[in-house]
Amino acid sequence: MATVGVLGPGGVGGLIAARLGAAGHEVTVVATERTAAEITARGLSFQAPGVAPSVSYPDARPWLTAPVEVLVVAVKATELLAAVQRVPAAVLGSATVVPLLNGVDHLPVLRALYPRASVVAASIAVEAARHRPGVVEQLSRIADLVVADGTPEGSSAVELFRAAGLTVTTDSDEQNVLWRKLSFLDPFALLTTGADAAIGEALRLKESWVRPLVDEAAAAAATWNVRIDADAVEARIRSLPATMQSSMLRDRRGGRALELDAIAGPVIRALGSTKATTTVEVVRTILAAG
């Protein structure tokens, strides 16, 4: 049994907390005062395809008050700096930190904030939603983690997640872990949000954006020596269920802050605005929509 903290029990964090708790680990969720109160009083409700709905009662707090062996950081990139105030470095100590954030820029930030901790690169592909505080649903069967296992701490994190029934693959190169997700997420999120439509309609409305977005994301990854098969990424996007929405589109429709800089920013910064022309065009379209 491991002691695990989950910072941000939203769609991803709630799923991780529920699955690790069901596997017998001692889970502490760290959240806003309201969410912590909701989970303390009503529990963490979780449902997923093929799994009976469950309600668990992890220790829920607005601040981490005791060390944990592993901290999963599952907040939105837009909320990271505010959220980490709930986990003091002196309390966290030498834990293993596994961030499941979109983008590529959070690793150096977390390493600076938690100098004694081991920050392990990881990413997750999942369709999950928090319907309200403490109520989380995994919307499809896909919940695939990729973890950088080039360190003992990374290998231990892999064992932890696999033992909880999650599908985990590994890569010794942390840039591969981050950019291989971003090279898919960037065109998918920008296309659907820029078109204000689920992927099927977005492909019809904004066909001219598809390949340039994919190519620019792949070219940005190449500046970090990460090779991306652009044909495979485009085929994957075109094979998605027509009704699938990106989390960025759901955030836009819900009036929430968008992770535009976390997702599109790395591509534009890597290539420059003169080479990331379609990415810039779509970001400007999204910004103009308000």
C-alpha atoms as a printed R data frame, in Angstrom:
    type eleno elety resid chain resno       x      y       z
1   ATOM     1    CA   MET     A     1   0.000  0.000   0.000
2   ATOM     2    CA   ALA     A     2   1.290  3.441  -0.930
3   ATOM     3    CA   THR     A     3   0.343  6.856   0.402
4   ATOM     4    CA   VAL     A     4  -0.772  8.942  -2.556
5   ATOM     5    CA   GLY     A     5  -1.825 12.560  -2.842
6   ATOM     6    CA   VAL     A     6  -3.941 13.786  -5.738
7   ATOM     7    CA   LEU     A     7  -3.873 17.529  -6.330
8   ATOM     8    CA   GLY     A     8  -7.026 18.385  -8.262
9   ATOM     9    CA   PRO     A     9  -9.758 15.709  -8.129
10  ATOM    10    CA   GLY     A    10 -11.405 16.749 -11.405
11  ATOM    11    CA   GLY     A    11 -11.985 14.446 -14.362
12  ATOM    12    CA   VAL     A    12  -8.455 13.046 -14.487
13  ATOM    13    CA   GLY     A    13  -7.561 13.442 -10.816
14  ATOM    14    CA   GLY     A    14 -10.869 12.019  -9.622
15  ATOM    15    CA   LEU     A    15 -10.411  8.987 -11.871
16  ATOM    16    CA   ILE     A    16  -6.882  8.401 -10.530
17  ATOM    17    CA   ALA     A    17  -7.985  8.875  -6.914
18  ATOM    18    CA   ALA     A    18 -10.918  6.479  -7.306
19  ATOM    19    CA   ARG     A    19  -8.871  3.765  -9.018
20  ATOM    20    CA   LEU     A    20  -5.939  3.978  -6.615
21  ATOM    21    CA   GLY     A    21  -8.311  3.964  -3.647
22  ATOM    22    CA   ALA     A    22 -10.093  0.893  -5.005
23  ATOM    23    CA   ALA     A    23  -6.697 -0.806  -5.297
24  ATOM    24    CA   GLY     A    24  -6.161 -0.353  -1.564
25  ATOM    25    CA   HIS     A    25  -3.854  2.650  -1.480
26  ATOM    26    CA   GLU     A    26  -4.174  5.419   1.100
27  ATOM    27    CA   VAL     A    27  -5.348  8.402  -0.955
28  ATOM    28    CA   THR     A    28  -5.485 12.061   0.047
29  ATOM    29    CA   VAL     A    29  -7.142 14.481  -2.346
30  ATOM    30    CA   VAL     A    30  -6.163 18.135  -2.166
31  ATOM    31    CA   ALA     A    31  -8.674 20.585  -3.580
32  ATOM    32    CA   THR     A    32 -10.444 23.870  -3.008
33  ATOM    33    CA   GLU     A    33 -12.254 24.292   0.270
34  ATOM    34    CA   ARG     A    34 -15.633 23.631  -1.335
35  ATOM    35    CA   THR     A    35 -14.546 20.496  -3.196
36  ATOM    36    CA   ALA     A    36 -12.769 19.139  -0.126
37  ATOM    37    CA   ALA     A    37 -15.945 19.703   1.922
38  ATOM    38    CA   GLU     A    38 -18.119 18.008  -0.729
39  ATOM    39    CA   ILE     A    39 -15.903 14.902  -0.853
40  ATOM    40    CA   THR     A    40 -15.591 14.750   2.938
41  ATOM    41    CA   ALA     A    41 -19.364 14.920   3.400
42  ATOM    42    CA   ARG     A    42 -20.651 13.088   0.315
43  ATOM    43    CA   GLY     A    43 -17.712 11.041  -0.924
44  ATOM    44    CA   LEU     A    44 -16.067 10.775  -4.334
45  ATOM    45    CA   SER     A    45 -18.561  9.348  -6.840
46  ATOM    46    CA   PHE     A    46 -17.007  7.602  -9.832
47  ATOM    47    CA   GLN     A    47 -18.409  5.769 -12.810
48  ATOM    48    CA   ALA     A    48 -16.824  4.331 -15.944
49  ATOM    49    CA   PRO     A    49 -17.893  2.073 -18.816
50  ATOM    50    CA   GLY     A    50 -18.069 -1.532 -17.704
51  ATOM    51    CA   VAL     A    51 -17.497 -0.668 -14.048
52  ATOM    52    CA   ALA     A    52 -20.148 -0.497 -11.338
53  ATOM    53    CA   PRO     A    53 -20.598  3.083 -10.006
54  ATOM    54    CA   SER     A    54 -18.813  3.596  -6.710
55  ATOM    55    CA   VAL     A    55 -18.564  6.089  -3.876
56  ATOM    56    CA   SER     A    56 -15.336  6.243  -1.878
57  ATOM    57    CA   TYR     A    57 -14.201  8.449   0.970
58  ATOM    58    CA   PRO     A    58 -10.568  9.490   0.491
59  ATOM    59    CA   ASP     A    59  -9.075 11.926   2.965
60  ATOM    60    CA   ALA     A    60 -10.022 15.282   1.383
61  ATOM    61    CA   ARG     A    61  -8.317 18.503   2.425
62  ATOM    62    CA   PRO     A    62  -7.699 22.051   1.199
63  ATOM    63    CA   TRP     A    63  -3.975 21.663   2.043
64  ATOM    64    CA   LEU     A    64  -1.559 18.763   2.256
65  ATOM    65    CA   THR     A    65  -0.651 18.451   5.915
66  ATOM    66    CA   ALA     A    66   1.387 15.226   5.961
67  ATOM    67    CA   PRO     A    67   3.942 13.712   3.581
68  ATOM    68    CA   VAL     A    68   2.915 11.271   0.853
69  ATOM    69    CA   GLU     A    69   5.056  8.920  -1.183
70  ATOM    70    CA   VAL     A    70   3.531  9.941  -4.527
71  ATOM    71    CA   LEU     A    71   1.799 13.171  -5.538
72  ATOM    72    CA   VAL     A    72  -0.282 13.145  -8.713
73  ATOM    73    CA   VAL     A    73  -0.794 16.680 -10.038
74  ATOM    74    CA   ALA     A    74  -3.960 16.738 -12.139
75  ATOM    75    CA   VAL     A    75  -5.049 20.365 -12.273
76  ATOM    76    CA   LYS     A    76  -5.502 22.429 -15.418
77  ATOM    77    CA   ALA     A    77  -2.331 24.153 -16.594
78  ATOM    78    CA   THR     A    78  -4.090 27.484 -16.061
79  ATOM    79    CA   GLU     A    79  -4.514 26.615 -12.360
80  ATOM    80    CA   LEU     A    80  -1.088 25.136 -11.607
81  ATOM    81    CA   LEU     A    81   0.605 28.000  -9.778
82  ATOM    82    CA   ALA     A    82  -2.427 28.657  -7.584
83  ATOM    83    CA   ALA     A    83  -2.956 24.961  -6.875
84  ATOM    84    CA   VAL     A    84   0.594 24.164  -5.756
85  ATOM    85    CA   GLN     A    85   0.186 26.630  -2.891
86  ATOM    86    CA   ARG     A    86  -1.949 23.876  -1.327
87  ATOM    87    CA   VAL     A    87   1.046 21.520  -1.263
88  ATOM    88    CA   PRO     A    88   3.968 23.133   0.612
89  ATOM    89    CA   ALA     A    89   7.398 21.915  -0.442
90  ATOM    90    CA   ALA     A    90   8.415 21.402   3.181
91  ATOM    91    CA   VAL     A    91   5.470 19.038   3.710
92  ATOM    92    CA   LEU     A    92   5.890 17.185   0.423
93  ATOM    93    CA   GLY     A    93   9.589 16.557   0.988
94  ATOM    94    CA   SER     A    94  11.177 13.914  -1.254
95  ATOM    95    CA   ALA     A    95   7.997 12.448  -2.742
96  ATOM    96    CA   THR     A    96   7.661 11.326  -6.344
97  ATOM    97    CA   VAL     A    97   5.613 13.902  -8.279
98  ATOM    98    CA   VAL     A    98   3.676 12.681 -11.327
99  ATOM    99    CA   PRO     A    99   2.108 15.602 -13.237
100 ATOM   100    CA   LEU     A   100  -0.715 14.759 -15.644
101 ATOM   101    CA   LEU     A   101  -0.983 18.200 -17.226
102 ATOM   102    CA   ASN     A   102  -1.363 19.240 -20.815
103 ATOM   103    CA   GLY     A   103   1.631 20.877 -22.455
104 ATOM   104    CA   VAL     A   104   5.375 20.589 -21.939
105 ATOM   105    CA   ASP     A   105   6.375 23.575 -19.809
106 ATOM   106    CA   HIS     A   106   5.329 22.368 -16.361
107 ATOM   107    CA   LEU     A   107   8.267 20.044 -15.586
108 ATOM   108    CA   PRO     A   108  10.868 22.772 -14.911
109 ATOM   109    CA   VAL     A   109   8.310 24.730 -12.899
110 ATOM   110    CA   LEU     A   110   7.510 21.781 -10.630
111 ATOM   111    CA   ARG     A   111  11.188 20.918 -10.230
112 ATOM   112    CA   ALA     A   112  11.919 24.460  -9.127
113 ATOM   113    CA   LEU     A   113   9.007 24.472  -6.686
114 ATOM   114    CA   TYR     A   114   9.825 21.040  -5.224
115 ATOM   115    CA   PRO     A   115  13.638 20.732  -5.289
116 ATOM   116    CA   ARG     A   116  13.728 17.674  -2.995
117 ATOM   117    CA   ALA     A   117  11.077 15.767  -4.950
118 ATOM   118    CA   SER     A   118  11.536 13.553  -8.008
119 ATOM   119    CA   VAL     A   119   9.338 14.899 -10.817
120 ATOM   120    CA   VAL     A   120   8.490 12.172 -13.346
121 ATOM   121    CA   ALA     A   121   7.244 13.060 -16.833
122 ATOM   122    CA   ALA     A   122   3.889 11.460 -17.621
123 ATOM   123    CA   SER     A   123   0.837 11.964 -19.795
124 ATOM   124    CA   ILE     A   124  -2.638 10.499 -19.977
125 ATOM   125    CA   ALA     A   125  -5.079  9.994 -22.826
126 ATOM   126    CA   VAL     A   126  -8.569  9.837 -21.369
127 ATOM   127    CA   GLU     A   127 -12.050 11.252 -21.859
128 ATOM   128    CA   ALA     A   128 -13.295 12.099 -18.394
129 ATOM   129    CA   ALA     A   129 -15.413 14.812 -16.838
130 ATOM   130    CA   ARG     A   130 -16.183 16.265 -13.435
131 ATOM   131    CA   HIS     A   131 -19.929 16.908 -13.448
132 ATOM   132    CA   ARG     A   132 -19.771 18.745 -10.141
133 ATOM   133    CA   PRO     A   133 -17.409 18.714  -7.142
134 ATOM   134    CA   GLY     A   134 -16.833 15.102  -6.112
135 ATOM   135    CA   VAL     A   135 -18.730 13.554  -9.062
136 ATOM   136    CA   VAL     A   136 -16.484 12.165 -11.807
137 ATOM   137    CA   GLU     A   137 -17.219 10.089 -14.891
138 ATOM   138    CA   GLN     A   138 -14.856  8.321 -17.256
139 ATOM   139    CA   LEU     A   139 -16.674  8.765 -20.569
140 ATOM   140    CA   SER     A   140 -14.942  6.072 -22.625
141 ATOM   141    CA   ARG     A   141 -12.919  2.966 -21.894
142 ATOM   142    CA   ILE     A   142  -9.665  4.636 -22.903
143 ATOM   143    CA   ALA     A   143  -7.473  5.625 -19.969
144 ATOM   144    CA   ASP     A   144  -3.905  5.224 -21.176
145 ATOM   145    CA   LEU     A   145  -0.913  6.513 -19.265
146 ATOM   146    CA   VAL     A   146   2.596  7.033 -20.595
147 ATOM   147    CA   VAL     A   147   5.313  7.380 -17.951
148 ATOM   148    CA   ALA     A   148   9.016  8.153 -18.290
149 ATOM   149    CA   ASP     A   149  10.693  5.191 -16.635
150 ATOM   150    CA   GLY     A   150  14.316  6.264 -16.886
151 ATOM   151    CA   THR     A   151  14.595  6.576 -13.084
152 ATOM   152    CA   PRO     A   152  13.761  4.276 -10.135
153 ATOM   153    CA   GLU     A   153  10.980  6.703  -9.167
154 ATOM   154    CA   GLY     A   154   9.503  6.487 -12.661
155 ATOM   155    CA   SER     A   155   9.579  2.697 -12.585
156 ATOM   156    CA   SER     A   156   7.835  2.690  -9.204
157 ATOM   157    CA   ALA     A   157   5.118  4.988 -10.561
158 ATOM   158    CA   VAL     A   158   4.583  2.591 -13.462
159 ATOM   159    CA   GLU     A   159   4.084 -0.308 -11.033
160 ATOM   160    CA   LEU     A   160   1.682  1.762  -8.915
161 ATOM   161    CA   PHE     A   161  -0.593  2.652 -11.834
162 ATOM   162    CA   ARG     A   162  -0.504 -0.789 -13.425
163 ATOM   163    CA   ALA     A   163  -1.450 -2.428 -10.150
164 ATOM   164    CA   ALA     A   164  -4.503 -0.141 -10.069
165 ATOM   165    CA   GLY     A   165  -5.657 -1.556 -13.416
166 ATOM   166    CA   LEU     A   166  -4.579  1.354 -15.612
167 ATOM   167    CA   THR     A   167  -2.983  0.791 -19.015
168 ATOM   168    CA   VAL     A   168   0.586  2.088 -18.834
169 ATOM   169    CA   THR     A   169   3.302  2.281 -21.457
170 ATOM   170    CA   THR     A   170   6.790  3.619 -20.855
171 ATOM   171    CA   ASP     A   171   9.455  5.687 -22.557
172 ATOM   172    CA   SER     A   172  12.864  6.546 -21.185
173 ATOM   173    CA   ASP     A   173  12.843  9.991 -22.873
174 ATOM   174    CA   GLU     A   174  10.624 12.508 -21.085
175 ATOM   175    CA   GLN     A   175  10.376 14.775 -24.140
176 ATOM   176    CA   ASN     A   176   8.930 11.861 -26.109
177 ATOM   177    CA   VAL     A   177   6.331 11.398 -23.371
178 ATOM   178    CA   LEU     A   178   5.224 15.022 -23.495
179 ATOM   179    CA   TRP     A   179   5.498 15.856 -27.196
180 ATOM   180    CA   ARG     A   180   3.878 12.683 -28.490
181 ATOM   181    CA   LYS     A   181   0.750 13.610 -26.587
182 ATOM   182    CA   LEU     A   182   0.926 17.289 -27.510
183 ATOM   183    CA   SER     A   183   1.399 16.535 -31.216
184 ATOM   184    CA   PHE     A   184  -2.070 14.945 -31.199
185 ATOM   185    CA   LEU     A   185  -3.763 17.138 -28.610
186 ATOM   186    CA   ASP     A   186  -2.720 20.434 -30.196
187 ATOM   187    CA   PRO     A   187  -4.407 19.901 -33.597
188 ATOM   188    CA   PHE     A   188  -7.404 18.112 -32.040
189 ATOM   189    CA   ALA     A   189  -8.065 20.813 -29.443
190 ATOM   190    CA   LEU     A   190  -7.432 23.755 -31.758
191 ATOM   191    CA   LEU     A   191  -9.500 22.301 -34.600
192 ATOM   192    CA   THR     A   192 -12.576 21.566 -32.471
193 ATOM   193    CA   THR     A   193 -12.389 24.771 -30.440
194 ATOM   194    CA   GLY     A   194 -11.637 26.982 -33.443
195 ATOM   195    CA   ALA     A   195 -14.598 25.483 -35.299
196 ATOM   196    CA   ASP     A   196 -16.746 25.426 -32.117
197 ATOM   197    CA   ALA     A   197 -17.799 21.910 -33.078
198 ATOM   198    CA   ALA     A   198 -17.252 18.249 -32.262
199 ATOM   199    CA   ILE     A   199 -14.544 16.602 -34.351
200 ATOM   200    CA   GLY     A   200 -16.800 15.263 -37.115
201 ATOM   201    CA   GLU     A   201 -18.289 18.657 -37.931
202 ATOM   202    CA   ALA     A   202 -14.977 20.425 -37.311
203 ATOM   203    CA   LEU     A   203 -13.289 18.268 -39.956
204 ATOM   204    CA   ARG     A   204 -16.005 19.262 -42.427
205 ATOM   205    CA   LEU     A   205 -16.020 22.962 -41.562
206 ATOM   206    CA   LYS     A   206 -12.270 23.512 -41.275
207 ATOM   207    CA   GLU     A   207 -10.677 20.932 -43.554
208 ATOM   208    CA   SER     A   208  -7.984 23.421 -44.576
209 ATOM   209    CA   TRP     A   209  -6.695 23.583 -40.989
210 ATOM   210    CA   VAL     A   210  -6.212 19.866 -40.423
211 ATOM   211    CA   ARG     A   211  -2.931 18.966 -42.081
212 ATOM   212    CA   PRO     A   212  -1.154 22.275 -41.392
213 ATOM   213    CA   LEU     A   213  -1.954 21.984 -37.665
214 ATOM   214    CA   VAL     A   214  -0.604 18.442 -37.600
215 ATOM   215    CA   ASP     A   215   2.527 19.358 -39.575
216 ATOM   216    CA   GLU     A   216   3.303 22.356 -37.374
217 ATOM   217    CA   ALA     A   217   2.964 20.321 -34.178
218 ATOM   218    CA   ALA     A   218   5.246 17.637 -35.634
219 ATOM   219    CA   ALA     A   219   7.797 20.245 -36.703
220 ATOM   220    CA   ALA     A   220   7.774 21.755 -33.204
221 ATOM   221    CA   ALA     A   221   8.383 18.313 -31.669
222 ATOM   222    CA   ALA     A   222  11.326 17.837 -34.037
223 ATOM   223    CA   THR     A   223  13.050 20.868 -32.484
224 ATOM   224    CA   TRP     A   224  13.201 18.704 -29.308
225 ATOM   225    CA   ASN     A   225  14.470 15.697 -31.294
226 ATOM   226    CA   VAL     A   226  11.098 13.976 -31.050
227 ATOM   227    CA   ARG     A   227  10.001 12.240 -34.252
228 ATOM   228    CA   ILE     A   228   6.273 12.369 -35.009
229 ATOM   229    CA   ASP     A   229   4.525 10.439 -37.781
230 ATOM   230    CA   ALA     A   230   2.264 13.201 -39.105
231 ATOM   231    CA   ASP     A   231   0.334 10.770 -41.322
232 ATOM   232    CA   ALA     A   232  -0.490  8.609 -38.300
233 ATOM   233    CA   VAL     A   233  -1.587 11.620 -36.239
234 ATOM   234    CA   GLU     A   234  -3.882 12.868 -38.998
235 ATOM   235    CA   ALA     A   235  -5.355  9.377 -39.473
236 ATOM   236    CA   ARG     A   236  -5.996  9.130 -35.735
237 ATOM   237    CA   ILE     A   237  -7.805 12.469 -35.679
238 ATOM   238    CA   ARG     A   238  -9.955 11.488 -38.666
239 ATOM   239    CA   SER     A   239 -10.839  8.146 -37.041
240 ATOM   240    CA   LEU     A   240 -12.235  9.686 -33.844
241 ATOM   241    CA   PRO     A   241 -15.967  9.314 -33.160
242 ATOM   242    CA   ALA     A   242 -17.725 12.209 -34.858
243 ATOM   243    CA   THR     A   243 -19.302 13.414 -31.613
244 ATOM   244    CA   MET     A   244 -16.039 13.575 -29.640
245 ATOM   245    CA   GLN     A   245 -15.188 16.959 -28.156
246 ATOM   246    CA   SER     A   246 -11.827 18.128 -26.875
247 ATOM   247    CA   SER     A   247 -11.596 19.250 -23.268
248 ATOM   248    CA   MET     A   248 -10.738 22.717 -24.574
249 ATOM   249    CA   LEU     A   249 -14.025 22.858 -26.483
250 ATOM   250    CA   ARG     A   250 -15.928 21.716 -23.391
251 ATOM   251    CA   ASP     A   251 -14.158 24.416 -21.374
252 ATOM   252    CA   ARG     A   252 -15.064 27.066 -23.953
253 ATOM   253    CA   ARG     A   253 -18.719 26.057 -23.921
254 ATOM   254    CA   GLY     A   254 -18.692 25.955 -20.136
255 ATOM   255    CA   GLY     A   255 -17.243 29.460 -19.886
256 ATOM   256    CA   ARG     A   256 -14.008 28.233 -18.265
257 ATOM   257    CA   ALA     A   257 -10.441 29.373 -18.858
258 ATOM   258    CA   LEU     A   258  -8.789 27.739 -21.864
259 ATOM   259    CA   GLU     A   259  -5.381 26.041 -21.862
260 ATOM   260    CA   LEU     A   260  -4.464 27.879 -25.051
261 ATOM   261    CA   ASP     A   261  -0.928 28.733 -24.036
262 ATOM   262    CA   ALA     A   262  -0.186 25.292 -22.566
263 ATOM   263    CA   ILE     A   263  -1.355 23.542 -25.745
264 ATOM   264    CA   ALA     A   264  -0.591 25.940 -28.610
265 ATOM   265    CA   GLY     A   265   2.127 28.024 -26.983
266 ATOM   266    CA   PRO     A   266   4.899 25.386 -27.188
267 ATOM   267    CA   VAL     A   267   4.310 24.956 -30.929
268 ATOM   268    CA   ILE     A   268   4.401 28.697 -31.652
269 ATOM   269    CA   ARG     A   269   7.436 29.269 -29.428
270 ATOM   270    CA   ALA     A   270   9.350 26.352 -30.970
271 ATOM   271    CA   LEU     A   271   8.741 27.402 -34.590
272 ATOM   272    CA   GLY     A   272   8.119 31.118 -34.367
273 ATOM   273    CA   SER     A   273   4.919 32.755 -35.546
274 ATOM   274    CA   THR     A   274   6.132 32.975 -39.157
275 ATOM   275    CA   LYS     A   275   6.371 29.174 -39.421
276 ATOM   276    CA   ALA     A   276   3.467 28.212 -37.163
277 ATOM   277    CA   THR     A   277   1.089 30.196 -39.341
278 ATOM   278    CA   THR     A   278  -2.005 27.986 -39.099
279 ATOM   279    CA   THR     A   279  -1.570 27.473 -35.361
280 ATOM   280    CA   VAL     A   280  -1.413 31.252 -34.938
281 ATOM   281    CA   GLU     A   281  -4.462 31.712 -37.176
282 ATOM   282    CA   VAL     A   282  -6.559 29.265 -35.164
283 ATOM   283    CA   VAL     A   283  -5.448 30.704 -31.810
284 ATOM   284    CA   ARG     A   284  -6.420 34.175 -33.023
285 ATOM   285    CA   THR     A   285  -9.809 32.805 -34.140
286 ATOM   286    CA   ILE     A   286 -10.388 31.327 -30.678
287 ATOM   287    CA   LEU     A   287  -9.280 34.511 -28.915
288 ATOM   288    CA   ALA     A   288 -11.513 36.660 -31.129
289 ATOM   289    CA   ALA     A   289 -14.510 34.503 -30.217
290 ATOM   290    CA   GLY     A   290 -14.079 35.463 -26.571
